[in-house]
Amino acid sequence: MDKLNQYQTILQNLLLDYAKTKPAYGDIEVDVSFDTERHHYQIWHTGWLQKRWVHHCPMHFVIRYNKIWILANSTERDLAQELVNQNVPKQDIVLGFHPSYMRELSDYAVG
């Protein structure tokens, strides 16, 4: 399996696993979104928390230049470590929610 297909499968499985758990608060739905043509993978929370509308993207990944970019992670999960546990090399993981000068200080790819 080539790297792109491998990374697509890993991200889809990770998000589908996360989506099995509904938030403990509010009337919130968990939706999964895959754009395999443009290589975006997301989780969406939509619904109501008391009288407030919720529309939130707690996880967003994109595959760029044969690397997995984590663009959003507002969960308590260490998504980069979960990718490493799935045999994704650290040099193929970019913490895209940090500026490049901070990424240089991590064990992961800069870009």
C-alpha positions as CSV (number, residue, x, y, z in Angstrom):
1,M,0.0,0.0,0.0
2,D,1.4,3.4,-0.9
3,K,1.9,6.1,1.7
4,L,-1.1,8.2,0.7
5,N,-3.5,5.2,0.9
6,Q,-2.0,4.1,4.1
7,Y,-2.3,7.6,5.7
8,Q,-5.9,7.9,4.4
9,T,-6.9,4.6,6.0
10,I,-5.2,5.5,9.3
11,L,-7.0,8.9,9.5
12,Q,-10.3,7.5,8.6
13,N,-10.1,4.7,11.2
14,L,-8.9,7.2,13.9
15,L,-11.9,9.5,13.2
16,L,-14.4,6.7,12.9
17,D,-13.3,5.4,16.3
18,Y,-13.5,8.9,17.9
19,A,-17.0,9.4,16.4
20,K,-18.4,6.4,18.3
21,T,-18.4,8.5,21.5
22,K,-21.0,11.2,21.8
23,P,-20.2,14.2,24.0
24,A,-21.5,13.8,27.6
25,Y,-23.1,17.3,27.4
26,G,-25.9,18.8,25.3
27,D,-27.7,17.3,22.4
28,I,-24.6,17.1,20.2
29,E,-24.1,15.0,17.1
30,V,-20.7,13.8,16.0
31,D,-20.1,13.8,12.3
32,V,-17.1,12.6,10.3
33,S,-16.1,14.2,7.1
34,F,-13.6,12.8,4.6
35,D,-12.5,14.6,1.4
36,T,-10.3,12.0,-0.2
37,E,-9.8,14.1,-3.3
38,R,-8.3,17.1,-1.4
39,H,-7.2,15.0,1.5
40,H,-9.0,16.6,4.4
41,Y,-10.3,14.6,7.3
42,Q,-12.5,16.1,10.1
43,I,-14.8,15.6,13.0
44,W,-17.7,17.9,13.5
45,H,-19.8,18.5,16.6
46,T,-23.2,20.1,15.8
47,G,-26.3,20.5,17.9
48,W,-27.5,22.3,21.0
49,L,-25.9,23.0,24.4
50,Q,-28.8,24.3,26.4
51,K,-30.0,27.3,24.3
52,R,-26.7,27.7,22.4
53,W,-26.0,26.3,18.9
54,V,-22.8,24.3,18.7
55,H,-20.9,24.0,15.4
56,H,-17.3,23.0,16.2
57,C,-14.5,21.1,14.5
58,P,-12.5,19.4,17.3
59,M,-10.2,17.5,14.9
60,H,-8.9,18.4,11.4
61,F,-6.2,16.7,9.5
62,V,-4.9,17.2,6.0
63,I,-2.4,15.1,4.0
64,R,0.1,17.5,2.3
65,Y,3.4,16.7,0.7
66,N,3.2,13.0,1.9
67,K,2.8,14.2,5.6
68,I,-0.1,14.3,7.9
69,W,-0.8,17.8,9.2
70,I,-2.8,18.1,12.4
71,L,-4.6,21.4,11.8
72,A,-7.0,21.3,14.8
73,N,-7.1,19.3,18.0
74,S,-9.4,20.6,20.8
75,T,-9.6,17.2,22.4
76,E,-7.7,15.7,25.3
77,R,-6.2,13.0,23.0
78,D,-2.6,13.1,21.9
79,L,-3.3,12.7,18.2
80,A,0.3,12.9,17.1
81,Q,1.2,10.0,19.5
82,E,-1.8,8.0,18.2
83,L,-0.4,8.4,14.7
84,V,3.0,7.3,15.9
85,N,1.3,4.3,17.5
86,Q,-0.1,3.5,14.0
87,N,3.5,3.4,12.6
88,V,3.4,6.9,11.1
89,P,7.0,8.2,11.5
90,K,7.4,11.4,13.5
91,Q,9.0,13.1,10.4
92,D,5.7,12.6,8.6
93,I,3.6,14.4,11.2
94,V,3.3,18.2,11.3
95,L,1.7,20.0,14.2
96,G,0.1,22.5,11.9
97,F,-1.7,24.4,14.7
98,H,1.7,25.6,15.9
99,P,3.8,28.3,14.1
100,S,6.9,26.9,12.3
101,Y,9.3,28.3,14.9
102,M,7.6,26.3,17.6
103,R,7.4,23.2,15.4
104,E,11.2,23.3,15.2
105,L,11.3,22.6,18.9
106,S,9.2,19.4,18.7
107,D,10.1,15.9,17.7
108,Y,7.8,16.2,14.7
109,A,8.2,17.6,11.2
110,V,8.4,21.3,10.6
111,G,6.5,21.2,7.4
